[in-house]
Amino acid sequence: MPPPPSRCQAFREREEPRMDDQLSRYRQSIDNIDAALVYMLAERFKVTKAVGELKARDGLPPADPGREERQIERLRSLARDADLDPEFSEKFLRFIIEEVIRHHQKAKREQSA
């Protein structure tokens, strides 16, 4: 007959199902948030695509550095209010802005063709 489980082992055996359930709930929340982020980004890019087409049609430059800097500062402020690292939020927005500008440049080339 095996020896009885130690107190630590017995505790782990009781706690593991609860930890697994909690981990599963956290992961489900993360999955839901990730899905929401993807859909929000898709909506944002639909609007920025329309902006790019409008800029191309009206001969405006693909980038607007002044607006971009204001947006970055606004997002950094929102990040601070939300207890999110402002540096991270700036990197994230700069990545998005670079992609938007690339799309706007493409729209300008297509308008010129």
C-alpha distances in whole Angstrom, upper triangle without the diagonal:
4,7,9,12,15,18,20,17,17,21,21,19,22,25,24,26,28,29,29,32,34,34,35,38,39,39,41,43,44,45,47,49,49,51,53,54,55,57,59,60,61,63,65,65,67,69,70,71,74,75,75,77,79,80,81,83,85,85,82,80,77,75,76,75,76,74,71,71,72,69,67,68,67,64,63,64,62,59,59,60,57,55,54,55,59,59,56,59,62,60,59,62,64,62,63,67,67,66,68,71,70,70,74,75,74,76,79,79,79,82,84,83
4,6,9,12,15,16,14,14,18,18,16,19,22,21,23,26,26,26,29,31,31,32,35,36,36,38,41,41,42,44,46,46,48,50,51,52,54,56,57,58,60,62,62,64,67,67,68,71,72,72,74,76,77,77,80,82,82,79,77,73,72,73,72,73,71,68,68,68,66,63,64,64,60,59,61,59,56,56,56,53,51,51,52,56,55,53,55,58,57,55,59,61,59,60,63,63,62,65,68,67,67,71,72,71,73,76,76,76,79,81,80
4,6,9,12,14,12,12,16,17,15,18,20,21,23,25,26,26,29,30,31,32,35,36,36,38,40,41,42,44,46,46,48,50,51,52,55,56,57,58,61,61,63,65,67,67,68,71,72,72,74,76,77,78,80,82,82,79,77,73,72,73,71,72,70,67,67,68,65,62,63,63,59,58,59,57,54,55,55,52,50,50,51,54,54,52,54,57,56,55,58,60,58,60,63,63,62,65,68,67,67,71,72,71,73,76,76,76,79,81,81
4,6,9,11,10,9,13,14,13,15,18,18,20,22,23,24,26,28,28,30,32,33,34,36,38,39,40,42,44,44,46,48,49,50,52,54,55,56,58,59,61,63,64,65,66,69,70,70,73,74,75,76,78,80,80,77,75,72,70,71,69,70,68,65,65,65,63,60,61,61,57,56,57,55,52,52,52,49,47,48,49,52,53,50,52,55,54,53,57,59,57,58,61,62,61,63,66,66,66,69,71,70,72,75,75,75,78,80,80
4,6,8,6,6,9,10,10,12,14,15,17,19,20,21,23,24,25,27,29,30,31,33,35,35,37,39,40,41,43,45,46,47,49,50,51,53,55,56,57,59,61,61,63,65,66,67,69,71,71,72,75,76,76,74,71,68,66,67,66,66,65,62,61,62,59,57,57,57,53,52,53,51,48,49,49,46,44,44,45,49,49,46,49,52,50,49,53,55,53,54,58,58,57,60,62,62,62,65,67,67,68,71,72,72,74,76,76
4,5,5,6,9,10,11,12,14,15,18,19,19,21,23,24,25,27,29,30,31,33,35,35,37,39,40,41,43,45,45,47,49,50,51,53,55,56,57,59,61,61,63,65,66,66,69,71,71,72,75,76,76,73,71,67,66,66,65,65,63,61,60,60,58,55,56,55,52,51,52,50,47,47,47,44,42,42,43,47,47,45,47,50,49,48,52,54,52,54,57,57,57,59,62,62,62,65,67,66,68,71,71,72,74,76,76
4,5,5,6,9,10,11,12,14,17,17,18,20,22,22,23,26,27,28,29,32,33,34,36,37,38,39,42,43,44,46,48,49,50,52,54,54,56,58,59,60,61,64,64,65,68,69,69,71,73,74,74,72,69,66,64,64,63,63,62,59,58,58,56,54,54,53,50,49,49,48,45,44,45,42,40,40,41,45,45,43,46,49,48,47,50,52,51,52,56,56,56,58,61,61,61,64,66,66,67,70,71,71,73,75,76
4,5,5,6,9,10,10,12,15,16,15,18,20,20,21,23,25,25,27,29,30,31,33,35,36,36,39,40,41,43,45,46,47,49,51,51,52,55,56,56,58,61,61,62,64,66,66,67,70,71,71,68,66,63,61,61,59,60,58,55,55,55,53,50,51,50,47,46,46,45,42,41,42,39,37,37,38,42,42,40,42,45,44,44,47,49,48,49,52,53,52,55,57,57,58,61,62,62,64,66,67,67,70,72,72
4,5,5,6,9,10,10,13,15,15,16,19,20,20,22,24,25,26,28,30,30,32,34,35,36,38,40,40,42,44,45,46,48,50,51,52,54,56,56,58,60,61,61,64,66,66,67,70,71,71,68,66,62,61,61,60,61,59,56,56,56,53,51,52,51,48,47,48,46,43,43,43,40,38,38,39,43,43,41,43,46,45,44,47,49,48,49,52,53,52,54,57,57,57,60,62,61,63,66,66,67,69,71,71
4,5,5,6,9,10,12,14,14,16,18,19,20,22,24,25,26,28,29,30,32,34,35,36,38,40,41,42,44,45,47,48,50,51,53,55,56,57,58,61,61,62,65,66,67,68,70,72,72,69,67,64,62,62,61,62,60,57,57,57,54,52,52,52,48,47,48,46,43,43,43,40,38,39,40,44,44,42,44,47,46,45,48,50,49,50,53,54,53,55,58,58,58,61,63,63,64,67,68,68,70,72,72
4,5,5,6,8,11,11,12,14,16,16,18,20,21,22,24,26,27,28,30,32,33,34,36,37,38,40,42,43,44,46,48,48,50,52,54,54,56,58,59,60,62,64,64,65,68,69,69,66,64,61,59,59,58,59,57,54,54,54,51,49,49,48,45,44,45,43,40,40,40,37,35,35,37,41,41,39,41,44,43,42,45,48,46,47,50,51,51,53,56,56,56,59,61,60,62,65,65,66,68,70,70
4,5,5,6,9,10,10,11,14,15,15,17,19,20,21,23,25,25,27,29,30,31,33,35,36,37,39,40,41,43,45,46,47,50,51,51,53,56,56,57,59,61,61,63,65,66,66,64,62,58,57,57,56,56,54,52,51,52,49,47,47,47,43,42,43,41,38,38,39,35,34,34,35,39,39,37,38,42,41,40,43,45,43,44,48,49,48,50,53,53,53,56,58,57,59,62,62,62,65,67,67
4,6,6,7,10,10,11,13,15,16,17,19,20,21,23,25,26,27,29,31,32,33,35,36,38,40,41,42,44,46,47,48,50,52,52,54,56,57,58,60,62,62,64,66,67,67,65,63,59,58,59,57,58,56,53,53,53,50,48,49,48,45,44,45,43,40,41,41,37,36,36,37,41,41,39,40,44,43,41,44,47,45,46,49,50,49,51,54,54,54,57,59,58,60,62,63,63,65,68,68
4,6,7,8,9,11,12,13,15,17,18,19,21,22,24,25,27,28,30,31,33,34,36,37,39,40,42,43,45,46,48,50,51,52,53,56,57,57,60,61,62,63,66,67,67,65,63,59,58,58,57,58,55,53,53,53,50,48,49,47,44,44,44,42,39,40,39,36,35,35,37,40,41,39,40,43,43,41,44,47,45,46,49,50,49,51,54,54,54,57,59,58,60,63,63,63,65,68,68
4,6,5,6,9,10,10,12,14,15,16,18,20,21,22,24,26,27,28,30,32,33,34,36,37,39,40,42,43,45,47,48,49,50,53,53,54,57,58,59,60,62,64,64,61,59,56,54,55,54,54,52,49,49,49,46,44,45,44,41,40,40,38,35,36,36,32,31,31,33,37,37,35,36,40,39,37,41,43,42,42,46,47,46,48,51,51,51,54,56,55,56,59,60,60,62,65,65
4,5,5,6,8,10,10,12,14,15,16,18,20,21,22,24,25,26,28,30,31,32,34,36,37,38,40,41,43,45,46,47,48,51,52,52,55,56,57,58,61,62,62,60,58,54,53,53,52,53,51,48,48,48,45,43,44,43,40,39,40,38,35,36,36,32,31,31,32,36,36,34,35,39,37,36,39,41,40,40,44,45,44,46,49,48,49,51,53,53,54,57,58,58,60,63,63
4,5,5,6,9,10,10,12,14,15,16,18,20,21,22,24,25,27,29,30,31,33,34,36,37,39,40,42,43,45,46,47,50,51,52,54,56,56,57,60,61,62,59,57,54,53,53,52,53,51,48,48,48,45,44,45,43,40,40,40,38,35,36,36,32,31,31,33,37,37,34,36,39,38,36,39,42,40,40,44,45,44,45,49,48,48,51,53,52,54,57,58,57,59,62,62
4,5,5,6,8,10,11,12,14,15,17,18,20,21,23,24,26,27,29,30,32,33,34,36,38,39,41,42,44,45,46,48,49,50,53,54,55,56,58,60,60,58,56,53,51,51,51,51,49,46,46,46,43,41,42,41,38,37,38,35,33,34,33,30,29,29,31,34,35,33,34,37,37,35,38,40,39,39,42,44,43,44,47,47,47,50,52,52,53,56,57,56,58,61,61
4,5,5,6,8,10,10,12,14,15,16,18,20,21,22,24,26,27,28,30,31,32,34,36,37,39,41,42,43,44,47,47,48,51,52,53,54,56,58,58,55,53,50,49,49,48,49,46,44,44,44,41,39,40,39,35,35,35,33,30,31,31,28,26,26,28,32,32,30,31,34,34,32,35,37,36,36,40,41,40,42,45,45,45,48,50,49,50,53,54,54,56,59,59
4,5,5,6,9,10,10,12,14,15,16,18,20,21,22,24,25,27,29,30,31,33,35,36,37,39,41,41,43,45,46,47,49,51,51,53,55,56,57,54,53,49,48,48,48,48,46,43,44,44,41,39,40,39,35,35,36,34,31,32,32,29,28,27,29,32,33,30,31,34,33,31,34,37,35,35,39,40,39,40,44,43,43,46,48,48,49,52,53,52,55,57,57
4,5,5,6,9,10,10,12,14,15,17,18,20,21,23,24,26,27,29,30,32,33,35,36,38,39,40,42,44,45,46,48,50,51,52,54,56,56,54,52,49,47,48,47,48,45,43,43,43,40,39,40,38,35,35,36,33,30,32,31,28,27,27,29,32,33,30,31,35,34,32,34,37,35,35,39,40,39,40,43,43,43,46,48,47,48,51,52,52,54,57,57
4,5,5,6,9,10,11,12,14,15,17,18,20,21,23,24,26,27,28,30,32,33,35,36,38,39,40,43,43,44,47,48,49,50,52,54,54,52,50,47,45,45,45,45,43,40,41,40,37,36,36,35,32,32,32,29,27,28,28,24,23,23,26,29,30,27,28,32,31,29,32,34,33,33,36,38,37,38,41,42,41,44,46,46,47,50,51,51,53,55,56
4,5,5,6,9,10,10,12,14,15,16,18,20,21,22,24,25,27,29,30,31,33,35,36,37,38,41,42,42,45,46,47,48,51,52,52,50,48,44,43,43,43,44,41,38,39,39,36,34,35,34,30,30,31,29,26,28,27,24,23,22,24,27,28,25,26,30,29,27,30,32,30,31,34,35,34,36,39,39,39,42,44,43,45,47,49,48,50,53,53
4,5,5,6,9,10,10,12,14,15,16,18,20,21,23,24,26,27,29,30,31,33,35,36,37,40,41,41,43,45,46,47,49,51,51,49,47,44,43,43,43,44,41,39,39,39,36,35,36,35,31,32,33,30,27,29,29,25,25,24,26,29,30,26,27,31,30,27,30,33,31,31,34,35,34,35,39,38,38,41,43,42,43,47,47,47,49,52,52
4,5,5,6,9,10,11,12,14,15,17,18,20,21,22,24,26,27,28,30,32,33,34,36,38,39,40,42,44,45,46,48,50,50,48,46,43,42,42,42,42,40,37,38,38,34,33,34,33,29,30,30,27,25,27,26,23,23,22,25,28,29,26,26,29,29,26,29,32,30,30,33,35,33,35,38,38,37,40,43,42,43,46,47,47,48,51,52
4,5,5,6,9,10,11,12,14,15,16,18,20,21,22,24,26,27,28,30,32,32,34,36,37,38,40,42,43,44,46,48,48,45,44,40,39,39,39,39,37,34,35,35,31,30,31,30,26,26,27,24,22,24,23,20,19,19,21,24,25,22,22,26,25,23,26,29,27,27,30,32,31,32,35,36,35,38,40,40,41,44,45,45,47,49,50
4,5,5,6,9,10,10,12,14,15,16,18,20,21,23,24,25,27,29,30,31,33,35,36,37,39,41,41,42,45,46,46,44,42,39,38,38,38,39,36,34,35,35,31,30,31,30,26,27,28,25,23,25,25,21,21,20,22,25,25,22,22,26,25,22,25,28,26,25,29,30,29,30,34,34,33,36,38,38,39,42,43,42,44,47,47
4,5,5,6,9,10,11,12,14,15,17,18,20,21,23,24,26,27,29,30,31,34,35,36,38,39,40,42,44,45,46,44,42,39,38,39,38,39,36,34,35,35,31,30,32,30,27,28,29,26,24,26,26,22,22,21,23,26,27,23,23,27,26,23,26,28,27,26,29,31,29,30,34,34,33,36,38,37,38,41,42,42,44,47,47
4,5,5,6,9,10,11,12,14,15,16,18,20,21,22,24,26,27,28,30,32,33,34,36,38,39,40,42,43,44,42,40,37,36,36,36,37,34,31,32,32,28,27,29,27,24,25,25,22,20,23,22,18,19,18,21,23,24,21,21,24,24,21,23,26,25,24,27,29,28,29,32,32,32,34,37,36,37,40,41,41,43,45,46
4,5,5,6,9,10,10,12,14,15,16,18,20,21,22,24,26,26,28,30,31,32,34,36,37,38,40,41,42,39,38,34,33,34,33,34,32,29,30,30,26,25,27,25,22,23,24,21,19,21,21,17,18,16,18,21,22,18,18,22,21,18,20,23,22,21,25,26,25,26,29,30,29,32,34,34,35,38,39,39,40,43,44
4,5,5,6,9,10,11,13,14,15,17,19,20,21,23,25,26,27,29,30,31,33,35,36,37,39,41,41,39,38,34,33,34,34,35,32,30,31,31,27,27,29,27,24,25,26,23,21,24,24,20,21,19,21,23,24,20,20,23,22,19,21,24,22,21,25,26,24,25,29,29,28,31,33,32,33,36,37,37,39,42,42
4,5,5,6,9,10,11,12,14,15,17,18,20,21,23,24,26,28,29,30,32,34,35,36,38,39,40,38,37,33,33,33,34,34,31,29,31,30,26,26,28,26,23,24,25,22,21,23,23,19,20,19,22,23,24,21,20,23,23,20,21,24,23,21,25,26,24,25,29,29,28,30,33,32,33,36,37,37,38,41,42
4,5,5,6,9,10,10,12,14,15,16,18,20,21,22,24,26,27,28,30,32,32,34,36,37,38,35,34,31,30,30,30,31,28,26,27,27,23,22,24,22,19,20,22,18,17,20,19,16,17,15,18,20,21,17,16,20,19,16,18,21,20,18,22,24,22,23,26,27,26,28,31,31,31,34,36,35,37,40,40
4,5,5,6,9,10,11,12,14,15,16,18,20,21,22,25,26,26,28,30,31,32,34,36,36,34,33,29,28,29,29,30,27,25,26,26,23,22,24,23,19,21,23,19,18,21,21,18,19,16,18,20,20,17,16,19,18,15,17,19,17,16,20,21,19,20,24,24,23,26,28,28,29,32,33,33,34,37,38
4,5,5,6,9,10,11,13,14,15,17,19,20,21,23,25,25,27,29,30,31,33,35,36,34,33,29,29,30,30,31,28,26,28,28,24,24,26,24,21,23,25,21,20,24,23,20,22,20,22,23,23,20,19,21,21,17,18,21,19,17,21,22,20,21,24,24,23,26,28,27,28,31,32,31,33,36,37
4,5,5,6,9,10,11,12,14,15,17,18,20,22,23,24,26,27,28,30,32,33,34,32,31,28,27,28,28,29,26,24,26,25,21,22,24,22,18,21,22,19,18,21,21,18,20,18,20,21,22,19,17,20,20,16,17,20,19,16,20,22,20,20,23,24,22,25,28,27,27,30,32,31,33,36,36
4,5,5,6,8,10,10,12,14,15,16,18,20,21,22,24,26,26,28,30,31,32,29,28,25,24,25,25,26,23,21,23,22,19,18,21,19,16,18,20,17,16,19,19,16,18,16,18,18,19,16,14,16,16,12,13,16,15,13,16,18,16,17,20,21,20,22,25,25,25,28,29,29,31,33,34
4,5,5,6,9,10,11,12,14,15,16,19,20,20,22,24,25,26,28,30,31,29,27,24,24,25,26,27,24,22,24,24,20,20,23,21,18,21,23,20,19,23,23,20,22,19,20,21,21,18,16,18,17,14,14,17,15,13,16,17,15,15,19,19,18,20,23,22,23,26,27,27,28,31,32
4,5,5,6,9,10,11,13,14,15,17,19,20,21,23,24,26,27,29,30,28,27,24,24,25,26,27,24,22,25,24,21,21,24,22,19,22,23,20,20,24,23,21,23,21,23,23,24,20,18,20,20,16,16,19,17,14,17,19,16,16,20,20,18,21,24,23,22,26,27,26,28,31,31
4,5,5,6,9,10,11,12,14,16,17,18,20,21,23,24,26,27,28,26,25,22,22,22,23,24,21,19,21,21,17,18,20,18,16,19,20,17,17,21,20,18,20,18,20,20,21,18,16,18,18,14,13,17,15,12,15,17,15,15,18,19,17,19,22,22,22,25,27,26,27,30,31
4,5,5,6,9,10,10,12,14,15,16,18,20,20,22,24,25,26,24,23,19,19,20,21,22,19,17,20,20,16,16,19,18,15,18,20,17,17,21,21,19,21,19,20,19,20,17,14,16,15,12,11,14,12,9,12,14,12,11,15,16,14,16,19,19,19,22,24,23,25,28,28
4,5,5,6,9,10,10,13,14,15,17,19,20,21,23,24,25,24,23,19,20,21,23,24,21,19,22,22,19,20,23,21,19,22,24,21,21,25,25,23,25,22,23,23,23,20,18,19,19,15,14,17,15,11,14,15,12,12,16,16,13,16,19,18,17,21,22,21,23,26,27
4,5,5,7,9,10,11,13,14,16,17,19,20,22,23,24,23,22,19,20,20,22,23,20,19,22,21,17,19,22,20,18,21,23,20,21,24,24,22,25,23,24,23,24,22,19,20,20,16,15,18,16,13,15,17,14,13,16,17,15,16,19,19,18,21,23,22,23,26,27
4,5,5,6,9,10,11,12,14,15,16,18,20,21,22,20,19,16,16,17,19,19,16,15,18,17,14,16,18,17,15,18,20,17,18,22,22,20,23,21,22,20,21,19,16,17,17,14,12,14,13,10,11,14,12,10,13,15,13,14,17,17,16,19,22,21,22,25,26
4,5,5,6,8,9,10,12,14,15,16,18,20,20,18,18,14,15,16,18,20,17,15,19,19,16,17,20,19,17,20,22,20,21,25,25,23,26,23,24,22,22,20,18,18,18,14,13,14,13,9,10,12,9,7,11,12,9,11,14,14,13,16,18,18,19,22,23
4,6,5,7,9,10,11,13,14,15,17,19,20,19,19,16,17,18,21,22,19,18,21,21,18,20,23,21,20,23,25,23,24,27,27,26,28,26,27,26,26,24,21,21,21,18,16,18,17,13,14,15,13,10,13,14,11,12,15,15,13,16,18,17,18,21,22
4,5,5,6,9,10,11,12,14,15,17,18,16,17,14,15,16,18,19,16,16,19,18,16,18,21,19,18,22,23,21,22,26,26,25,28,25,26,24,25,23,20,20,21,18,16,17,17,13,13,15,13,10,13,15,12,12,15,15,13,16,19,18,18,21,23
4,5,5,6,9,10,10,12,14,15,16,14,14,11,12,13,15,16,13,13,17,17,14,16,19,18,17,20,22,21,22,25,26,25,27,25,25,23,23,22,19,18,19,16,13,14,14,10,10,12,10,7,9,11,8,8,12,12,11,13,16,16,16,19,21
4,5,5,6,9,10,10,12,14,15,14,14,11,13,15,18,19,17,16,20,20,18,19,23,22,21,24,26,24,25,29,29,28,31,28,28,26,26,25,22,21,21,19,16,17,16,13,12,13,11,8,10,10,7,7,11,10,8,11,14,13,13,16,18
4,5,5,6,9,10,11,12,14,13,14,12,14,15,19,20,17,17,21,21,18,21,24,22,22,25,27,25,27,30,30,29,32,30,30,28,29,27,24,24,24,21,19,19,19,16,15,16,14,11,12,14,10,9,13,12,10,12,15,14,13,16,18
4,5,5,6,9,10,10,12,10,11,9,11,12,15,16,13,14,18,17,16,18,21,20,20,23,25,24,25,28,29,28,31,28,29,26,27,26,23,22,22,20,17,17,18,14,13,14,13,10,10,13,10,8,11,12,10,11,15,14,13,16,19
4,5,5,6,9,10,10,9,9,7,9,11,15,16,14,14,18,19,17,19,22,22,21,24,26,26,27,30,31,30,32,30,30,27,27,26,23,22,22,20,17,17,17,14,12,13,12,8,8,10,7,4,8,9,6,8,11,11,10,13,15
4,5,5,6,9,10,10,11,10,13,15,18,20,18,18,22,22,20,23,26,25,25,28,30,29,30,33,34,33,36,33,33,31,31,29,27,26,26,24,21,21,20,17,16,16,15,12,12,12,9,7,10,9,6,7,10,9,8,11,13
4,5,5,6,8,8,11,10,13,14,17,18,16,17,21,21,20,23,25,24,25,28,29,28,30,33,33,33,36,33,34,31,31,30,27,26,27,25,22,22,22,19,17,18,17,13,13,15,12,9,12,13,9,9,13,12,10,13,16
4,5,5,6,5,7,7,10,11,14,16,14,15,19,19,18,21,23,23,24,26,28,28,29,32,33,33,35,33,33,30,30,29,26,24,25,24,20,20,20,18,15,16,16,12,11,13,11,8,10,11,9,8,12,12,10,12,15
4,5,5,6,8,8,11,13,17,18,17,18,21,22,21,24,26,26,26,29,31,31,32,35,36,36,38,35,35,32,32,31,28,27,27,25,22,21,22,19,17,17,16,13,12,12,11,7,8,9,6,5,8,9,6,8,11
4,6,8,10,11,14,16,20,21,20,21,24,24,24,26,29,28,29,32,33,33,34,37,38,38,40,38,38,35,35,34,31,30,30,28,25,25,25,22,20,20,19,16,15,16,14,11,12,12,9,8,11,10,7,9,12
4,6,9,11,14,14,18,19,18,20,23,23,23,25,27,27,28,31,32,32,34,37,37,37,40,38,37,34,34,34,31,29,30,29,25,25,25,23,20,21,21,17,16,17,16,12,13,15,12,10,13,13,10,11,15
4,7,9,12,13,16,18,17,19,22,22,22,25,27,27,28,31,32,32,34,37,37,38,40,37,37,34,33,33,31,28,29,28,25,24,24,22,19,19,19,17,14,16,15,11,11,13,11,8,11,12,9,10,13
4,6,9,9,13,14,14,15,18,19,19,21,23,24,25,27,29,29,30,33,34,34,36,34,33,30,30,30,27,25,26,25,22,20,22,20,16,17,17,14,12,14,14,10,11,13,11,9,12,14,12,12,16
4,6,7,10,12,12,13,16,17,17,19,22,22,23,25,27,28,29,31,33,33,35,32,31,28,27,27,25,22,23,23,19,18,19,17,14,14,15,12,9,12,12,8,8,12,11,8,11,14,13,13,16
4,7,10,12,12,12,15,16,16,17,20,21,21,23,25,26,26,29,31,31,32,29,29,26,25,25,22,20,20,19,16,15,15,14,11,11,11,9,6,8,8,5,6,9,9,7,10,13,12,13,16
4,6,9,9,8,11,13,13,14,17,18,18,20,22,23,24,26,28,28,30,27,26,23,22,22,20,17,17,17,14,12,14,12,9,9,11,9,6,9,10,8,9,12,12,11,14,16,16,17,20
4,6,6,6,9,10,11,12,14,15,16,18,20,21,22,24,26,27,28,26,25,21,21,22,19,16,18,18,14,13,15,14,10,11,13,11,9,13,14,11,12,16,15,14,17,19,19,20,23
4,6,5,6,9,10,10,12,14,15,16,18,20,21,23,24,25,27,24,23,19,19,20,18,14,16,16,13,11,14,14,10,11,14,13,11,14,16,14,14,18,18,17,20,22,22,23,26
4,5,5,6,9,10,11,12,14,15,17,18,20,21,23,24,26,24,23,19,19,20,18,15,17,18,14,13,17,16,12,14,17,15,14,17,19,16,18,21,21,20,23,25,24,25,28
4,5,5,6,9,10,10,12,14,15,16,18,20,21,22,24,22,21,18,18,19,16,14,16,16,12,12,15,14,11,13,15,13,12,16,17,15,17,20,19,19,22,24,23,25,28
4,5,5,6,9,10,10,12,14,15,16,18,20,21,22,20,19,15,15,16,13,11,12,13,9,8,12,11,7,10,13,11,10,14,15,14,16,19,19,19,22,23,23,25,27
4,5,5,6,9,10,10,12,14,15,17,18,20,21,19,17,14,14,15,13,10,12,13,10,9,13,13,10,13,16,14,14,17,19,18,19,22,22,22,25,27,27,28,31
4,5,5,6,9,10,11,12,14,15,17,18,20,18,18,14,15,16,14,11,14,15,12,12,15,15,12,15,18,16,16,19,20,19,21,24,24,24,27,28,28,29,32
4,5,5,6,8,10,10,12,14,15,16,18,16,16,13,14,14,11,9,12,12,8,10,13,11,10,13,15,13,14,18,18,17,20,22,22,23,26,27,27,29,31
4,5,5,6,9,10,10,12,14,15,16,14,13,9,10,11,8,6,9,10,7,8,11,11,10,12,15,14,15,18,19,19,21,23,24,24,27,28,29,30,33
4,5,5,6,9,10,11,12,14,15,14,13,9,11,12,10,8,12,13,10,11,15,15,13,16,19,18,18,21,23,22,24,27,27,27,30,32,32,33,36
4,5,5,6,9,10,11,12,14,13,13,10,12,14,10,10,13,13,11,13,16,15,14,17,19,18,19,22,23,22,25,27,27,28,31,32,32,34,36
4,5,5,6,9,10,10,12,10,11,8,10,10,7,7,11,10,8,11,13,12,12,16,17,16,18,21,21,22,24,26,26,27,30,31,31,33,36
4,5,5,6,9,10,10,9,8,5,7,9,6,6,10,11,9,11,14,14,14,17,19,19,20,23,24,24,26,29,29,30,32,34,34,36,38
4,5,5,6,9,10,10,10,7,11,12,10,10,14,14,13,15,18,17,17,20,22,22,23,26,27,27,29,31,31,32,35,36,36,38,41
4,5,5,6,9,8,10,8,12,12,9,11,14,13,12,15,17,17,17,20,22,21,23,26,26,26,29,31,31,32,35,36,36,38,40
4,5,5,6,5,6,5,9,9,7,9,12,11,11,14,16,16,17,20,21,21,23,25,26,27,29,31,31,33,35,36,37,39,41
4,5,5,6,7,6,10,11,9,11,14,14,15,17,19,19,20,23,24,24,26,29,29,30,32,34,34,36,38,39,40,42,44
4,6,8,10,10,13,14,12,14,17,17,16,19,21,21,22,25,26,26,28,30,31,31,34,35,35,37,40,40,41,43,45
4,5,9,10,13,12,11,14,16,15,16,19,20,20,21,24,25,25,27,29,30,30,33,35,35,36,39,40,40,43,45
4,7,9,12,11,11,14,16,15,17,19,21,21,22,25,26,26,29,31,31,32,35,36,37,38,41,42,42,44,46
4,6,9,8,7,11,12,12,13,16,17,18,19,22,23,23,25,27,28,29,31,33,34,35,37,38,39,42,43
4,5,5,6,9,10,11,13,14,16,17,18,20,22,23,24,26,28,29,30,32,33,35,37,38,39,41,43
4,5,5,6,9,10,10,12,14,15,16,18,20,21,22,24,26,26,28,30,31,32,34,36,37,38,40
4,5,5,6,9,10,11,12,14,15,16,19,20,21,23,25,25,27,29,30,31,33,35,36,37,39
4,5,5,6,9,10,11,13,14,15,17,19,20,21,23,24,26,28,29,30,32,33,35,36,38
4,5,5,6,9,10,11,12,14,16,16,18,20,21,22,24,26,27,28,30,32,33,34,36
4,5,5,6,8,10,10,12,14,15,16,18,20,21,22,24,25,26,28,30,31,32,34
4,6,5,6,9,10,11,13,14,15,17,19,20,21,23,24,26,27,29,30,32,33
4,6,5,6,9,10,11,13,15,16,17,19,20,22,23,25,26,28,29,31,32
4,5,5,6,9,10,10,12,14,15,16,18,20,21,22,24,26,26,28,30
4,5,5,6,9,10,10,12,14,15,16,18,20,21,22,24,25,27,29
4,6,5,6,9,10,11,13,14,16,17,19,20,21,23,25,26,28
4,5,5,6,9,10,11,12,14,15,17,18,20,21,22,24,26
4,5,5,6,9,10,10,12,14,15,16,18,20,21,22,24
4,5,5,6,9,10,11,12,14,15,17,19,20,21,23
4,5,5,6,9,10,11,12,14,15,17,18,20,21
4,5,5,6,9,10,10,12,14,15,16,18,20
4,5,5,6,9,10,10,12,14,15,16,18
4,5,5,6,9,10,11,12,14,15,17
4,5,5,6,9,10,11,12,14,15
4,5,5,6,9,10,10,12,14
4,5,5,6,9,10,11,12
4,5,5,6,9,10,11
4,5,5,6,9,10
4,5,5,6,9
4,5,5,6
4,5,5
4,6
4
